[in-house]
């Protein structure tokens, strides 16, 4: 089980908020357990952590101590579907896995969704199922087709929202808390010419170096095709949907030897599975 205790989550949050190269140390008040990281080194647990906490920490450890990080997540069925043929996707994953997603949100500076997800789901993209600070939402909307509706466009709900677009002028009547990030289309870039490495660099320049690509499947696939991701968490539910959109749809290849063989580990979470894919190791 990769279910972590409240004490470990408190320690992980403290470490995640410390992005300096200075030594870091956290100690539990209730038991002899600590989390530490030497200057420029890897973070490690010591003391009285349970086996469950140690397993959970191995899942989160690669996400800590980095000023730049790009991780994506996809909640899917056993047969790789992220919704039914009619578009119903609420909810493929159970409560424990949704809590895991919210923990990922709490560990990053920004959370990115595509225009299709923003328009269809009108998500909140906040941290609600665990203690933590909500990241800055980012919508990739090259043609400015997302209507200013839903929680993300409410300044009381979302103090800051960034919309990345390819149009020359942000003509939408967006609220004052919306920042329009105009990116020039680049030849060969996926989608409508918005290169995902350029987007990540632009967000880092705004102090948002740690980014979660939350969906949908088209957006996550573009980041993978552009070799822009460090890691991918596949959140697999024990469902067989049988039809509907698949999670990943990458550029076609002709031979299996062209397929990327990735480094991965799996972690049980209730009756579901987190598959942690190290995409940099594949490179």
Helices and strands as residue ranges (DSSP letters): H 6-16, E 24-27, E 33-37, E 43-47, H 51-60, G 61-63, E 69-76, H 95-106, E 110-114, H 115-121, E 136-140, G 151-153, E 161-165, E 178-182, H 196-205, E 210-215, H 217-225, E 231-236, G 256-258, E 263-269, E 272-278, H 279-282
